[in-house]
Amino acid sequence: MTSSDTASETVSGATPQTAPQTTAQAAAQAAAQAAARAGGADPRDESPQFVLPLVVRIEKAEPPARTDALQTAARAVLAMLSDERSQGEGDEEGEWARAVRDWQDARIRKVVRRARGAEWRRAAQLPGITVTGAAAEVRVFPPVPLDGWPKELVKLQVSGTDLADPEPPAAPDPARPVLWLNPDLEMSAGKAMAQAGHGAHLAWWRLDDAARAAWRDAGFALSVRTADPGRWAELTTSGLPVVRDAGFTEIAPGSCTVVADHPTLRGCPTIG
């Protein structure tokens, strides 16, 4: 696996619902979309840039399955966004809230690195949240400045053995959120993990408080699957959140990488 997306960025192709977002975030998204349509510079680049570090545990003898790792990374992003330490303002501000807010007001960069053995144990001692899947383990940390990585994380490898699924994943449950990957793009596992995280992030922005709470109560259940080639165009024009990559690594700028298909966003009931 190439386990890193060193500068992954997104612009949603759909117009975000602004109620769950802060006013600043909604304005930043609208300005970014307008700039993209006009071919101009993205105004979010004028803000200080932060990155959300994610570390996936990959032991040589027992690496996780690719789909399990992607799903766990997406759930880790949601765990960070929903954690009480990431919430609040003023006197009620959580210890991570300022960093999370500053990160979301600029580009929502995510970087995935890999660790094993002692490296993983050292990473686990830093403030963060570990999320487990069927076998995958991903630890997410509060956002840090682009050049301000903790020393325990900055030395972790950005690339490694590619991950694979031992057998094709089952069809996703249509009553649960699905992050659809672009079938025409080849992405390393790390790149795809970051992109899945972006898709979950954009879905979270679009949901109201009740839908967010229901998803959280369900353990952020979701699936990551590669879309059928014949359905990809329909998905990207459906009004669902679309991740567009900035093109710093692996793929061309502006490529649509993920469609976040949350049942609430298509008017369907969810299950816990």
Buried (B, 14 or more C-beta within 10 A) or exposed (E): BBBBBBBBBBBBBBEBEBEBBEEEBBBBBBBBBEBBEEEEEBBBEEBEBBBBBBBBBBEEEEBBBBBBBBBBBBBBBBBBBBBEBBBBEEEEBBEBBBBBBBBBBBBBBBBBBBBBEEBBEBBBEBEBBBBBBEEBBBBBBBBBEBEEBBEBBEEBBBEBEEBEEEEEBEEBEEEBBBBBBBEEBEBBBBBBBBBBBBBBBBBBBBBEEEBBEBBBEBEBBBBBBBBEEEEBEEBBEBEBBBBBBBBEBBBEEEBBBBBBBBBBBEEEEBEE
